[in-house]
Amino acid sequence: MSISDSLKKTKKQLHESGFKLTPQREATLLVLLENEKDHLSAEEIYFFVKKKNADIGLATVYRTLEILTDIKIVDKISFDDGVARYDLRKEGAAHFHHHLLCLECGNIEEIEEDLLRDVEKIVEKDFHFLVKDHRLTFHGICQHCQALNQS
């Protein structure tokens, strides 16, 4: 999906949730779309947004990210560094996607497949717990670092 199409879809989601796509929200969304694989922190997003819109403040970026998180356009995630990062939710995704976190280089890769469908069914059946979402991060050594360690 193009950035333009994503913005139109997001504008509709915001409107349905009682919000408008303000220039500040649009600038924040553009940064998220342009850096989709980077798992940026609020401060990093602010740095990029500030280049597009010099008048925007950090508090506005934080508020925008909270709204986008509340209406499930983005997911707020935290890895080993303790910094909250923001990740666009994939279109049509019923759940948060999974991640592979390299403990050596810090690289983060995404797994789009929902690997926990069967686990959710067991949890719902055996524990009478209605699963709404889940998060899974595998911690290990990426292929690149493994190759470096073997050299």
Salt bridges, closest charged atoms under 4 A:
GLU16 OE2 - LYS12 NZ 3.72
GLU34 OE1 - LYS52 NZ 3.10
GLU36 OE2 - LYS90 NZ 2.84
GLU44 OE1 - ARG85 NH1 3.41
GLU66 OE2 - LYS76 NZ 3.39
ASP75 OD1 - ARG89 NH2 2.95
ASP80 OD2 - HIS139 ND1 3.47
ASP81 OD2 - ARG85 NH2 2.48
ASP87 OD2 - HIS39 NE2 3.36
ASP87 OD2 - HIS97 NE2 2.67
ASP87 OD2 - HIS99 NE2 3.03
GLU110 OE1 - LYS37 NZ 3.57
GLU110 OE2 - HIS39 NE2 3.02
GLU110 OE1 - LYS90 NZ 3.47
GLU110 OE2 - HIS97 NE2 3.24
ASP114 OD2 - HIS95 NE2 3.87
ASP114 OD1 - HIS98 NE2 3.97
ASP114 OD1 - HIS134 NE2 3.30
GLU120 OE2 - HIS95 NE2 2.96
GLU120 OE2 - HIS134 ND1 2.48
ASP126 OD1 - LYS125 NZ 3.79
ASP133 OD2 - ARG89 NH2 2.73
ASP133 OD1 - HIS95 ND1 3.36
